[in-house]
Structure formats: structure tokens, C-alpha cells
Amino acid sequence: MSEITIAGNIGQNPELRYSQSGKANVMFSVAVTTGRNETKATHWFDVKCFDVLAERISELPSGTRIIVKGRMKEDEWNSKEGDKRKKLRLYADEAGPSWRWEPKGGGSDTVQSAAVAAVQRGFDTDQEPF
């Protein structure tokens, strides 16, 4: 199976879910824009990830620039009407925010909030957060 890496923007806020066995998973879409001016085109990728990666990605809001590395796989299922459905998805092995076009004036609110929360936990528990 081949590996693919994409960089684009999260389309909608990722929604964290848990399987019956308690395994975390999240599905979300990523918009990848290629070309310029008249040749500019946007391609959408459906992405799925699991476990700790799913929990962390679910904290990123829509619009966040993200890099995803993983494997393309065709999922199959039956609709409520009994029709067979197929969809190509990118199963992420690695993913995270891209800093290529970081807004002027500092990092993303998500990263800053996470850093503040980590430091605050250290004060609350009298342990170093790092």
C-alpha cells in the first residue's frame, strides 16, 4: 500500500468518537488547493485517525492548516437502504498543524491554549509540566 502526504485546511471541526471497545477515532475532511489563478483547484480528502492522534486532532478547529501522512484505503459499507457504498479515505499515521503560513503575531490559539493549560496543571499539582 502506498503512502501519501497532504497539506491543507481542516474543513469542519473534527468530531471525536469512541468505538464500543473504547478506541478513539475521528473523521474529518481536508481541503488541498493546488495551482494559481486560472488553474487553481481545491481537492477534498476524507481523513480518519485513531487513538491518541484522534484525540489530539479533535482539538484543532476548522480552518487549521494541517499536514497528514498516511495510507489511502477504500472503505465499503451498506447504506440503510441496503445499497453497497464505497469511499476512498486517507488513514492517518501522522498528522499535525502546519506552520508554513502562521498568522503574524504568534502561534495558533490552539497551541498557545495547550501550553497555558500544561503550565497551569503544573501549578495545580506542584509538578513541572515539562
LINFEN-V291856 format. One record per pair of residues at least 12 apart in sequence whose C-alpha atoms are under 10 Angstrom apart, sorted by the first residue. I is the first residue (numbers start at 1). J is the second residue. Records with the same first field share a line. If there is no record, write none. Layout:
I: J, J
This chain:
1: 70, 71, 72, 73
2: 70, 71, 72, 73
3: 69, 70, 71, 72, 90, 91, 92, 93
4: 68, 69, 70, 71, 72, 90, 91, 92
5: 67, 68, 69, 70, 71, 90, 92, 94, 95
6: 30, 31, 32, 45, 66, 67, 68, 69, 70, 90, 95
7: 30, 31, 32, 33, 65, 66, 67, 68, 69, 95, 96, 97, 98, 100
8: 29, 30, 31, 32, 33, 34, 42, 43, 44, 45, 63, 64, 65, 66, 67, 68, 97, 98
9: 29, 30, 31, 32, 33, 44, 61, 62, 63, 64, 65, 66, 67, 97, 98
10: 28, 29, 30, 31, 32, 44, 45, 47, 57, 60, 61, 62, 63, 64, 65, 66, 67, 97
11: 28, 29, 30, 31, 32, 44, 45, 46, 61, 62, 63, 64, 65
12: 27, 28, 29, 30, 60, 61, 62, 63, 64
13: 27, 28, 29, 57, 58, 59, 60, 61, 62, 63, 64
14: 26, 27, 28, 29, 47, 48, 54, 55, 57, 58, 59, 60, 61, 62
15: 27, 28, 54, 55, 57, 58, 59
16: 28, 49, 50, 54, 55, 56, 57, 58, 59
17: 50, 54, 55, 58
18: 50, 51, 54, 55
22: 51
23: 50, 51, 52, 54
24: 49, 50, 51, 52, 53, 54, 55
25: 48, 49, 50, 51, 52, 53, 54, 55, 57, 58
26: 47, 48, 49, 50, 51, 53, 54, 55, 56, 57, 58
27: 46, 47, 48, 49, 50, 54, 57, 58, 89, 90, 91
28: 45, 46, 47, 48, 49, 57, 58, 62, 89
29: 44, 45, 46, 47, 48, 62, 89, 90
30: 42, 43, 44, 45, 46, 47, 62, 63, 64, 65, 66, 67, 68
31: 43, 44, 45, 46, 63, 65, 66
32: 44, 45, 65, 66
45: 72, 88, 89, 90
46: 72, 87, 88, 89, 90, 91
47: 68, 69, 70, 71, 72, 88, 89, 90, 91, 92
48: 70, 89, 90, 91, 92, 93
49: 68, 70, 90, 91, 92, 93, 94, 95
50: 91, 92, 93
53: 92, 93, 94, 95, 96
54: 92, 95
56: 95, 96
57: 95, 96, 97
59: 110, 111, 114
60: 96, 97, 108, 109, 110, 111
61: 109, 110
64: 96, 97, 98, 99, 102, 108, 110
65: 96, 97, 98, 99, 100, 101, 102
66: 95, 96, 97, 98, 99, 100
67: 92, 94, 95, 96, 97, 98, 99
68: 90, 91, 92, 93, 94, 95, 96, 97, 98
69: 90, 91, 92, 93, 94, 95, 96
70: 89, 90, 91, 92, 93, 94, 95
71: 89, 90, 91, 92, 93
72: 88, 89, 90, 91, 92
73: 87, 88, 89, 90, 91
74: 86, 87, 88, 89, 90, 91
75: 87, 88, 89
76: 88
97: 110, 111
115: 129
117: 129
118: 130
